[in-house]
Amino acid sequence: MPAANKSETSAVLLLAHGTADSIEDIPEFLRNVTGGRPVPPHVIEEVKHRYSLIGHSPMNEITACQGELLARELGIPVYIGMRNWKPLIADVVNKMHADGVTRAVAICLAPQNSRTSVGLYRKAAEGENGAAFALDFVESWHDHRLLIQAFVDKLRAGWVPACAEAGTALPIVFTAHSVPARTIAEGDPYEAQARETAALVAKSVGLKDENWCFAFQSQGMSGGAWLAPTVEDTITGLRTKGHKGLFVQPIGFLCDHVEVLYDIDVGFREFAARQGMRLWRAESLNESPALIAALADIARTRLAR
């Protein structure tokens, strides 16, 4: 490896979706999500309702903690930029330049690559004319061995006691956020990468194909076709096969937020109960040591180039 430039200041930029800090911030947050397009009042009220049921979405705080742990591990500055909330990605990139950063590795806290998420993060980070310093953008890391290990650790920690409580081996449903079907039709790699992450976790645990499946969750409130199968249809299918319960692990999310704490813990759990079934969930990665190790390994590898 070539000797480091003594005048070089390296850093890591973590890119995240972000979330509203309070229920009062939700209208502004949703405008950011839609790129400034008007949000129907009924959508605003529904999102407020979901946030009120979970009390608070801890995404911003957990993301900040992940950044602190990564900075401690690497010994270099770690910045966090949000696409839909403060601090916005463009503002953070400007601060990095002002702080004297000369090169950085940008890692999206969405390990599967999609133009609907990672693509938009990259556009925000690079701006119209590119970043003012060398920015090495990590396209995806959905199959990183330490990320898979982080999911495996959480799966084993939750699934084994859940099966003991249920008195049977529960089928596992891996989930990822749905995206519009047209996105995949246009060549986006997201679906294939999400399914690969699930398959790698299942293989690492030693699951047989009949013991697990994959479904998409959190479809948007806008019209048009979204990726399937849905979690709801999957639950119904499991009930038809005689199952009385299921274990869910979201493999497209790295921390607790509304799509986990409401969509799974409230929405899907209530849906399963109406089917006469019980739903358990794996803990989110959050501050998982294996997750932080994965991020550190990616950053070190890129910075060593």
C-alpha positions as CSV (number, residue, x, y, z in Angstrom):
1,M,0.0,0.0,0.0
2,P,1.4,3.4,-0.9
3,A,2.4,5.7,1.9
4,A,-0.4,8.1,3.0
5,N,-0.2,11.7,2.0
6,K,0.6,13.6,5.2
7,S,-1.6,16.5,4.1
8,E,-4.5,14.2,3.4
9,T,-7.5,14.3,5.7
10,S,-9.7,11.2,5.4
11,A,-13.2,10.7,6.7
12,V,-16.3,8.6,6.3
13,L,-19.7,9.9,5.3
14,L,-22.7,7.7,6.4
15,L,-25.8,8.4,4.3
16,A,-29.2,7.7,5.8
17,H,-32.9,8.3,5.1
18,G,-33.5,10.3,8.2
19,T,-36.8,10.8,9.9
20,A,-38.8,13.6,11.6
21,D,-37.7,14.5,15.1
22,S,-41.3,15.0,16.2
23,I,-44.9,14.5,15.0
24,E,-45.0,18.2,14.3
25,D,-42.2,17.9,11.9
26,I,-43.9,15.2,9.8
27,P,-45.4,17.5,7.1
28,E,-41.9,19.0,6.4
29,F,-40.4,15.6,6.5
30,L,-42.9,14.2,4.0
31,R,-42.3,17.1,1.6
32,N,-38.6,16.2,1.7
33,V,-39.5,12.6,0.9
34,T,-41.5,13.6,-2.1
35,G,-39.0,16.2,-3.4
36,G,-41.3,19.1,-2.6
37,R,-44.4,17.6,-4.2
38,P,-47.7,18.2,-2.3
39,V,-48.6,15.5,0.2
40,P,-52.3,14.6,0.5
41,P,-53.7,15.5,4.0
42,H,-54.9,12.0,4.6
43,V,-51.3,10.7,4.1
44,I,-49.9,13.2,6.5
45,E,-52.5,12.2,9.1
46,E,-51.9,8.5,8.6
47,V,-48.1,8.9,9.1
48,K,-48.8,11.1,12.2
49,H,-51.0,8.3,13.5
50,R,-48.3,5.7,13.0
51,Y,-45.6,7.8,14.7
52,S,-48.0,8.4,17.7
53,L,-48.5,4.7,18.2
54,I,-44.8,4.0,18.5
55,G,-44.1,7.1,20.5
56,H,-41.0,8.2,18.6
57,S,-38.9,6.9,15.7
58,P,-35.3,6.5,17.1
59,M,-33.7,6.3,13.7
60,N,-31.8,9.6,13.9
61,E,-30.4,8.8,17.4
62,I,-29.4,5.3,16.5
63,T,-27.7,6.5,13.3
64,A,-25.8,9.1,15.3
65,C,-24.7,6.3,17.7
66,Q,-23.6,4.1,14.8
67,G,-21.5,7.0,13.5
68,E,-19.9,7.5,17.0
69,L,-19.0,3.8,17.3
70,L,-17.5,3.8,13.8
71,A,-15.4,6.9,14.5
72,R,-14.1,5.3,17.6
73,E,-13.2,2.1,15.7
74,L,-11.5,3.9,12.8
75,G,-9.9,6.8,14.6
76,I,-11.0,9.3,11.9
77,P,-14.0,11.6,11.6
78,V,-17.4,10.1,10.6
79,Y,-20.0,12.5,9.3
80,I,-23.7,11.7,8.9
81,G,-25.9,13.1,6.2
82,M,-29.7,12.6,5.9
83,R,-31.6,12.6,2.6
84,N,-34.9,13.6,4.1
85,W,-34.0,15.4,7.4
86,K,-31.4,17.4,9.1
87,P,-28.5,17.5,8.7
88,L,-29.1,17.3,4.9
89,I,-26.5,15.4,2.9
90,A,-25.5,18.5,0.8
91,D,-24.9,20.6,4.0
92,V,-22.8,17.9,5.5
93,V,-20.6,17.6,2.4
94,N,-20.1,21.4,2.5
95,K,-19.1,21.1,6.2
96,M,-16.6,18.3,5.4
97,H,-15.0,20.5,2.8
98,A,-14.8,23.4,5.2
99,D,-13.3,21.1,7.8
100,G,-10.5,20.3,5.4
101,V,-11.5,16.7,4.4
102,T,-9.6,15.8,1.2
103,R,-11.0,12.3,0.7
104,A,-13.9,10.3,2.1
105,V,-15.7,7.0,1.8
106,A,-19.5,7.4,1.4
107,I,-21.5,4.4,2.8
108,C,-25.2,4.2,2.5
109,L,-27.0,2.7,5.5
110,A,-29.1,0.9,3.0
111,P,-26.9,-2.1,2.0
112,Q,-28.9,-3.0,-1.1
113,N,-28.5,-0.7,-4.1
114,S,-31.5,1.0,-5.7
115,R,-31.8,4.2,-7.6
116,T,-34.8,5.0,-5.4
117,S,-32.5,5.2,-2.3
118,V,-28.8,4.9,-2.9
119,G,-29.0,6.6,-6.2
120,L,-30.7,9.6,-4.7
121,Y,-28.1,9.7,-1.8
122,R,-25.3,9.7,-4.3
123,K,-26.9,12.6,-6.3
124,A,-27.3,14.6,-3.1
125,A,-23.7,13.9,-2.0
126,E,-22.0,14.7,-5.4
127,G,-24.2,17.7,-6.2
128,E,-24.4,19.1,-9.7
129,N,-20.6,19.5,-10.2
130,G,-19.3,16.7,-7.9
131,A,-18.0,16.9,-4.4
132,A,-15.2,19.4,-3.7
133,F,-13.0,16.5,-2.4
134,A,-12.4,12.9,-3.5
135,L,-15.5,10.9,-2.6
136,D,-15.4,7.1,-3.0
137,F,-19.1,6.0,-3.1
138,V,-19.9,2.5,-2.0
139,E,-22.6,1.3,-4.4
140,S,-23.8,-1.7,-2.3
141,W,-22.6,-4.0,0.5
142,H,-25.5,-6.4,0.7
143,D,-23.3,-9.5,0.7
144,H,-20.6,-8.3,3.1
145,R,-19.7,-11.2,5.4
146,L,-19.8,-9.2,8.5
147,L,-23.2,-7.7,7.6
148,I,-24.5,-11.3,7.1
149,Q,-23.0,-12.3,10.4
150,A,-24.8,-9.3,12.1
151,F,-28.1,-10.5,10.8
152,V,-27.3,-14.1,11.7
153,D,-26.5,-13.2,15.3
154,K,-29.8,-11.4,15.7
155,L,-31.7,-14.2,14.0
156,R,-30.4,-16.9,16.2
157,A,-30.8,-14.8,19.3
158,G,-34.5,-14.3,18.6
159,W,-35.6,-17.3,16.6
160,V,-34.4,-20.0,18.9
161,P,-36.3,-18.7,22.0
162,A,-39.4,-17.9,19.8
163,C,-39.5,-21.5,18.6
164,A,-39.2,-22.8,22.1
165,E,-42.1,-20.5,23.2
166,A,-44.2,-21.6,20.2
167,G,-43.4,-25.2,20.7
168,T,-42.5,-25.7,17.0
169,A,-39.9,-24.5,14.4
170,L,-41.3,-21.2,13.2
171,P,-41.1,-20.4,9.5
172,I,-38.9,-17.3,8.9
173,V,-39.9,-14.5,6.7
174,F,-37.1,-12.1,5.6
175,T,-38.4,-8.7,4.5
176,A,-37.1,-5.7,2.7
177,H,-38.8,-2.4,1.8
178,S,-40.8,-2.6,-1.4
179,V,-40.1,-0.3,-4.4
180,P,-42.2,0.4,-7.5
181,A,-42.2,-2.5,-9.9
182,R,-41.2,-0.3,-12.8
183,T,-37.9,0.4,-11.0
184,I,-36.9,-3.2,-11.3
185,A,-38.2,-3.5,-14.8
186,E,-35.8,-0.7,-15.8
187,G,-32.8,-2.8,-14.6
188,D,-32.4,-1.8,-10.9
189,P,-30.5,-4.4,-8.9
190,Y,-32.4,-3.9,-5.7
191,E,-34.7,-6.9,-5.7
192,A,-31.9,-9.4,-6.6
193,Q,-29.6,-7.9,-3.9
194,A,-32.3,-8.0,-1.2
195,R,-33.1,-11.6,-2.0
196,E,-29.4,-12.5,-2.0
197,T,-28.9,-11.0,1.4
198,A,-31.8,-13.1,2.7
199,A,-30.4,-16.3,1.0
200,L,-27.0,-15.7,2.5
201,V,-28.4,-15.3,6.0
202,A,-30.5,-18.4,5.6
203,K,-27.6,-20.4,4.3
204,S,-25.4,-19.3,7.2
205,V,-28.0,-20.4,9.7
206,G,-28.4,-23.7,7.9
207,L,-32.1,-23.2,7.0
208,K,-33.7,-25.5,4.4
209,D,-35.6,-23.8,1.6
210,E,-38.9,-24.9,3.0
211,N,-38.2,-23.2,6.3
212,W,-37.9,-19.6,5.0
213,C,-39.3,-17.2,2.5
214,F,-38.9,-13.6,1.4
215,A,-41.5,-10.8,1.2
216,F,-41.7,-7.1,0.6
217,Q,-43.1,-4.6,3.1
218,S,-44.0,-1.0,3.5
219,Q,-45.4,-0.4,0.0
220,G,-45.9,3.3,-0.7
221,M,-49.3,5.0,-0.5
222,S,-49.1,6.1,-4.1
223,G,-50.6,4.2,-7.0
224,G,-49.0,1.8,-9.4
225,A,-47.6,-1.7,-8.9
226,W,-45.1,-2.4,-6.1
227,L,-42.8,-5.4,-5.7
228,A,-44.5,-8.6,-4.4
229,P,-45.1,-10.8,-2.6
230,T,-46.4,-8.7,0.3
231,V,-45.9,-9.7,3.9
232,E,-49.7,-9.8,4.3
233,D,-50.1,-12.3,1.4
234,T,-47.2,-14.3,2.8
235,I,-48.8,-14.5,6.3
236,T,-52.1,-15.7,4.7
237,G,-50.2,-18.3,2.7
238,L,-48.4,-19.6,5.8
239,R,-51.8,-19.9,7.6
240,T,-53.2,-21.9,4.7
241,K,-50.3,-24.3,5.1
242,G,-51.3,-24.8,8.8
243,H,-48.7,-22.6,10.5
244,K,-49.8,-20.9,13.7
245,G,-46.9,-18.5,13.9
246,L,-44.0,-16.9,12.0
247,F,-40.7,-15.2,12.7
248,V,-39.9,-12.0,10.8
249,Q,-36.4,-10.5,10.1
250,P,-36.1,-7.3,8.1
251,I,-32.8,-7.5,6.2
252,G,-33.1,-4.2,4.3
253,F,-33.1,-2.1,7.5
254,L,-30.2,-1.5,9.9
255,C,-32.0,0.1,12.8
256,D,-35.3,0.6,14.5
257,H,-37.6,3.1,12.8
258,V,-41.3,3.4,11.8
259,E,-41.2,0.6,9.1
260,V,-40.0,-1.8,11.9
261,L,-41.7,-0.5,15.0
262,Y,-45.1,0.2,13.3
263,D,-45.3,-1.8,10.1
264,I,-44.0,-5.0,11.6
265,D,-44.6,-4.7,15.4
266,V,-48.1,-3.2,15.0
267,G,-49.5,-3.7,11.5
268,F,-48.2,-7.1,10.6
269,R,-48.6,-8.4,14.2
270,E,-52.3,-7.4,14.2
271,F,-52.8,-8.8,10.7
272,A,-51.3,-12.1,11.9
273,A,-53.5,-12.1,15.0
274,R,-56.6,-11.7,12.8
275,Q,-55.4,-14.9,11.0
276,G,-55.1,-16.7,14.3
277,M,-51.3,-16.5,14.2
278,R,-48.6,-15.1,16.3
279,L,-45.7,-13.0,15.0
280,W,-42.2,-12.7,16.5
281,R,-39.5,-10.4,15.2
282,A,-35.7,-10.4,15.2
283,E,-34.1,-7.4,16.9
284,S,-32.8,-4.7,14.6
285,L,-29.0,-4.5,14.1
286,N,-28.8,-1.0,15.7
287,E,-25.4,-0.8,17.5
288,S,-24.5,-4.4,16.7
289,P,-20.7,-4.9,17.0
290,A,-20.7,-7.0,13.8
291,L,-22.5,-4.2,11.9
292,I,-19.9,-1.6,13.1
293,A,-17.2,-4.0,12.1
294,A,-18.7,-4.4,8.6
295,L,-18.8,-0.6,8.2
296,A,-15.2,-0.3,9.5
297,D,-13.9,-3.0,7.1
298,I,-15.6,-1.3,4.1
299,A,-14.1,2.0,5.0
300,R,-10.6,0.7,5.7
301,T,-10.6,-1.3,2.4
302,R,-11.6,1.7,0.4
303,L,-9.2,4.1,2.1
304,A,-6.3,1.7,1.5
305,R,-6.7,2.0,-2.2
